[in-house]
Amino acid sequence: MKKSIIVVMVIASSQLSAITSNMTHRVMGTSPLLYKMIDYSKKEISFEVEPIYMGMYQNQQVITNIMPFGKRTLEFDQQGKGDINPVWMNLMSSNDSANYSSLVTFTPSLTQSGVLLHWYDNFDNMFIDIKTALVQCKSEIAMTEVGGGNGLNPGILNAQQAFTQSDWNYGKIGQANHVTGLDNIELRFGGVTKATSHASTYDLFITGFGLIEAPTGSGTKAEWLFEPQVGTNHWGLGLGFEALVCGHDDVKFMIAGNYRYLAPAWETRSFDLLDNGPWSRYLGVQDTYGLPTAPATLALPGINFFTQQAYIKGRSELNLYARLSKQLRSSYVELSYNFFCLQQESIGTIKNPTPGYGIYALTGSTGGAGGVTTASRATINQDITNLDPIGSPAVITTDSFNKASAAQGTYAANTLAARLEIMNNNIVYGFGAAIEAGLSHNAISTWSVWAKFEYQFDNITSSNCHDEYFSPLYNINEGTGLIEYNDVYMDNFDLPEDVIETIENQFIETIESFEFIEDEELQSFNNQSEIQEENEEYSESFLEEIEQKDESEIEIENENQEIKAQEEETQNLENEAIQEEIETEASKEVQDKEEEKLIQEDEEVQEEKAANYEQETETQPTEDISFEDETVQDEAILEEPELNEEVQCDSNPELDHQEIEIIEIDENEQTTPTGEDGLFLHLEATEPTNGHEPISTDESQDYEFVPTNENGFQFIDNSLKEIGDNIPLSGEEIEQVSDIDTDIHDDKIINPPTIAVEFDPEEDRAMTEIEILQKLDSTK
């Protein structure tokens, strides 16, 4: 495609030196940038109206294409020394001593105004696109003459009158002309295909279409040079494509192209002669009948003779364009480019002019006598022509016509356009501008501006998400205009279930006669699938049975092992219980014997003490023993027990059969919880051995040895004191505590008991902790 464009541009450049009697503007319907870009991601019906105004710039291109030698200013000289000899147009001086001479400047202009009309309808898988325009075209080649004005013939006094004289039917110059009508109608019909999957980050739509260009004009009339024209008389038939890429950020890019073939047609064209140079169409002619003895006459306007019906052969047209747009909420911005190339015309058959006419022969600055012969080699600037042999006048035929002088050259141009639009529900309005730069002298460089009004019949805007092809993963929030992501549930084949269901429903609803037809292959496939499913189900059930069987055997084995372990544990416990019972009985026998021995010894000691006491009482007065006496205190120090020695203590019913650990025996004088001085023994209870929790929340048990009024010490169980009024007692605990001198009220200890034990400072000084505890226990 790029090479084709380069070739076309080279061809266009080769036409720069061409001169033609026909030059016209481009048909508006062939300019896609003037119309909106179709958004194929939507299914819509819209009607677009665009008031437009177009003007021409760089008119030098037109001058180069239609004026002799490409000159803007031509010199008129009656003596044949300028560019044009006005005598050929019957413009000559009325003064024999002052020939006609002037400078004439030509300024072409072209404007178009009207409305562009565009209808678009997208339904099912097809679309119809119709474009045309209602246009008024104005053109003019203005003339400015310096000098001259001294014409001889009535009504032809200057160059302006000469080029617009009433005898001329064609090729006139110097007056503004306009024509109003409907421009060619372009009809496109095609289909849209989405080329990307729903998982893609962008959507690609490819359209293919055929197009028909219906002519609305009658072709060139050649009455005026650079005449206005609306529509042509050539049918066009072609095809094209448009590829639209839609990003999920509302950016759209289109690249497109189309080709059409313009059918041949007959048109009226003015021709120059092959041997007579530019503007030879304005030479005078005369009838050759009766020459050389025919009477002298003025020359007839050759333009009427050299303008004939010509068959314009078919030619090709190429249109390439790219468009980039961005939607910003309700606003729309677009930039676009277009390359347009129309092949140069080729003329076929030309209708024969009236026979028997030849070029008028000038014999001097004042004109020619005529009626003698012809001047077949004359040019537009000569005053004395080379005459043809007398008696052998040269008759003009179509073979002398220069077809290229009546054909339009290659029309190649680049166009840039921009537009801004606002969308309000189903109404769109905005404006745009474009500039077209001609690449060839046969192309007209123009600028254009337009306003846009569009009505969308099914209330579609870009934020309304009426989207036939939009990915189900995304949609546009109507309130914010932002893109949102939707979760899509997939089937076993990773296809969106909602998409499949939508397609199936649309397919069934579209085809009225839809029904499910029995298909042998499908039925066979289904049967095989059922058998396969049954086999799979059987295999699964078989595996489940095996697994269940294995699990049952494992459970039974585990249960047997547990039973065996329990039996072994029970047997061990029984053996241990028997062994403990034996040991307990043996220990009890030993203990009983020791207790009996101790009791017996104790009785003997008590009796001995009692006897000694009586003797001392009789001989000595009674003395109080107090710990305030340091000597007595030292003598009363008990043997310090070894720490961390576990002993059995039955001094407290709440500590029965509990292991206690000797933490500290304070031998120093201190203030006891009762406020008196004495020895303080601190014992800490360890974990109970019989599952009985002690009453006290404190794990430590404190015992006091307090001096009494009698000889000895008083023992106080502080664990009962710590209970206070706060610790509730169970029935068993109440029964145990009731054995001690205390009060029970609402199952709580009101007055903690004080357990008094007498100790002899002299005799009990060396008692071990075991002996102390045993004495305490026996005392309680």
C-alpha positions, 0 to 999 in steps of 0.5 A: 500500500505504501508503494502504491501511494508513492507511485500515485504521488509521483504520477500526480507530480508529473502533471504539474505542467499540464494545462486544461480547460477543465478543473473542478473540486472534489466531491464532498461525499468522497471526503470521509473526514467531514463525516463522523467516525463510525463506532462499530462497537455499538449498534445504533441508528443515527442521522447527522447534519453538518452545516459546512463552509469551504474555501480555496487557498493557494489559487496559484495551483489553479492558475498554473493548471488553466492559464497559458504558460502558468502566468497569472497576468497576461499581456494583451498586444494587438501587434502580436508582441504579447501573450494574447493578440486580442484581435482573435477575440474581436477586441481591437483598437478604434484608433489606427495609430494606437493599437490595443495593449493592456495587462490583464490579471486573473484571480480564481476563487472557489467557495462551497456552502451547504449541509452534509447529510449522513444516515447510519443504521447498524442492524444484526450483522449488517450496516447501511451508511449513506452520505451526501450533501446539499451544496451551493458552489460558487466559482469565479475568475476575476479579471483586473485590466490595466490599459486597454479599454479602447475596443472598436466593436460595440460591446467588446471594448475591453478584456472583460467584455471580450471574454464574456461576449454574447456570441461565446457559448463556452469558455467564458471568463470574468463573471461569478457563477454558482450552482446549487444541488445535491452532491453525489450520494455514496451508499455503503453496505457491509458487515462487522466482525469482532476479531478479538476475544473477550479476554483481550485488553482491547477490541478489534472490529473489522468491517468490509463493505461495498459501495455505490456512488450515485451521480446527481449531476449532469457533468461539465457544461464548459460554459465557463472556465473553472465552472462551479459543479455539484455532483457528477454524472459518473457512477461509482462502484467499489469496496473498502474496509475499516478496522477499528481498535477500541481500548478500554480507556475510551481511545479508538483508532481506525485505519481504513481505505476504499477503492472505487471505479468511476464509470465512463460518461459523456461530458462537454469539453473545450479543446485546444488544437494540437499544432496551435498551442495553449488557448488555441480554443479562442482562435477565430474560425471561418467557413471554407466554402467558396474560398478563395473567392468568398467575401471577407468576413469577421472571424467566428468565435472558435470556442464554439467550434472547439467545444464538443461532447466527449466520452470520458473514460472510466478511472480509479479513485483511492481513498486512505484514511486514519482516525484517532479519537478519545472520549472524555466523559461526555466529550469527544475529540478526534484527529484524522488524516486522509490521502485521496487520489483520483486518476487523471481523465482519459478522453475517448470519442469526441463528437465531430464539429460542424464540417468545413471550417478552418482557422481564420487567417490574419494578415495584419494588426488590423485583422485579415481580409478573410475569404482567401484561405486558412491559417492552420498553424496560427497561435493565440498571440500572432498578428500575421499568420502563416497562410495555408496554400490558396485553394487548399484551405485546411479543414478542422476535424477532431483529429486536430483536437488535443484531448489532454487539454480538455481532460482533468489531470491527476487529483492528489491531496492530503487532508488533516482534520480535527473535531470536538463533540459534546454528547447529551443523551441521544443528541450530539453537537460540536464543530470541526475543521479540515485543511486539504493540501493539493499535491498536484496542480490539478488538485484544489487546496481548500480549508473547511469548517463545520458544525455538527448536529446528530440525533441517535434514535435508540438513545445511545451515547458512549456512556450508555453502554449500548454495546453489542460487542463489548467484553462482558468482563467490563462495562461502563458505569452510567453515573460516573462514566468509568469502566468497571470490571465484572466477574465472569463464571467459567464452565469446564472449558473456560468459556463464560457461561453468561456469554454462552447462554446469551449467544444461545438465546439470541440464536434461538430467538433469531431463527423462528423455525429453530428446533433441535434436530436428531443427529446420529453422530451427536446421539452416538457421541452422547451415548458414548459419553453416558457409557463413559460416565457410568464407567467412571461412576462405577470406578469411583464407587469401587475405589470408595468401597476399597477405601472404606474397607481399608479404613474399617480394618484400620479402625478395628486394629486400632481398637484392638490395640487400644483394648490391649493397652487398656488391659495391660494398664489395668493389670499394671494398676492392679499389681501396683495397688496390691504392692502398695497395699502390702507395703502400706500394711507393712509400714503401718505395722512398723509405724504402730510399733514405733508409736506404741514405743514412743507413747510408752517412752513419752509416758515415762518421760512425762511421769518423770517430768511431773515428778521433777516438777513437783519437787521443783515447785516445792523447793523453788518459786515459779518463773515465767519463761519469755522469749524476751530473755535472750539466754532462754531464747537461745536455749529454746532454739530448735534444731534447724531442719534441712531444707527441701525435705519432704515430710508427712504432716497431719497437723491440719485436717485440710492438709491431710496426706499432702507433701509439704516442703520446709521452706524456712525456720526463722530462729530469730526474734520477730513479730508474729501474726498474733503480735507476740514474739516467738519462733516462726515456722513456714511450710509450703504445700506441694501437689496433694497426693490424694486429690484433696485441695487445701482450704487456703488459697495460699499454697504456703502454710504458716505455723507460730510458736508463741510463749504461753503463761505456762511453761512451753509454747503455743502452736498456731495454725495460720492457714486457718486464720487466712481463710477468714470470712471469705472461703466457703466450706464443703460439708466434709470441710465443715465436719473437719473444722468443727472438731476444732474450737471454732465457729461456723456460720453460713458455711464459713469460718468466723473465728479461726481456731488457735491450736495450743501445744506446750513445749518445754524449752529445756527438753524440747530444744533439740527436737527435730522437725519430724518430732515437732510435727509428730508432737503437733499431730498427737497434740491435735 
